[in-house]
């Protein structure tokens, strides 16, 4: 189940310092369009009290070289500040990662694509040391922040980014029962309103 997988990923990353095993920093949740990937992850954030910092694929490109990479590091540090200042769990959520970084047909990687891939790989390898351009300080330790990325086809991404040590992958292919449960959860709060609205007709 997507909910359980995401919950375990978040918990493992917050316990990583106490576990004597390599924990991938990134969880890739991929599958068909409109299958409820983002909605499922939002449910787990709510249930666990996680305060996510959210990015979209549109922010992974810019007219200025290096800007998207810096933005990812900045958002990652923002999530770290949530943990430090609010005492809440946090994570970095990147929606539609493959739309921003995937290789389709004969498209070429831009400089920003390369920098973003490099940034994510560096975060996965060094999750506690993240600079956004300030003078480097030995005491500047960042909280390890799990990253969750959604997408439709992760085979279009740069292979070293999605290798097992950096990214744990979950293929979300909901059954009919799963979809019914998703739709039910989406509209639970609106059922009373709909009943009042249509009973009055």
DAVENTA-V271378 format. One record per backbone hydrogen bond with DSSP energy under -1.0 kcal/mol. CO is the residue of the C=O (numbers start at 1). NH is the residue of the N-H. Records with the same first field share a line. If there is no record, write none. Layout:
CO = NH, NH
//
This chain:
1 = 5
2 = 6
3 = 7
4 = 8
5 = 9
6 = 10
7 = 11
8 = 12
9 = 13
10 = 14
11 = 15
15 = 18
16 = 19
25 = 147
26 = 168
27 = 149
28 = 170
29 = 151
30 = 172
36 = 40
37 = 41
38 = 42
39 = 43
40 = 44
41 = 45
42 = 46
43 = 47
44 = 48
45 = 50
53 = 93
55 = 95
56 = 59
57 = 60
64 = 67
66 = 70
67 = 71
68 = 72
69 = 73
70 = 74
71 = 75
72 = 76
73 = 77
74 = 78
75 = 79
76 = 80
77 = 81
78 = 82
79 = 83
80 = 84
81 = 85
82 = 86, 88
89 = 51
91 = 53
92 = 148
93 = 55
94 = 150
97 = 101
98 = 102
104 = 107
110 = 114
111 = 115
112 = 116
113 = 117
114 = 118
115 = 119
116 = 120
117 = 121
118 = 122
119 = 123
120 = 124
121 = 125
122 = 126
126 = 129
128 = 142
137 = 140
139 = 141
146 = 92
147 = 27
148 = 94
149 = 29
150 = 97
151 = 31
153 = 156
154 = 157
156 = 103
158 = 161
163 = 166, 167
166 = 26
168 = 28
170 = 30
175 = 179
176 = 180
177 = 181
178 = 182
179 = 183
180 = 184
181 = 185
182 = 186
183 = 187
190 = 194
191 = 195
192 = 196
193 = 197
194 = 198
195 = 199
196 = 200
//
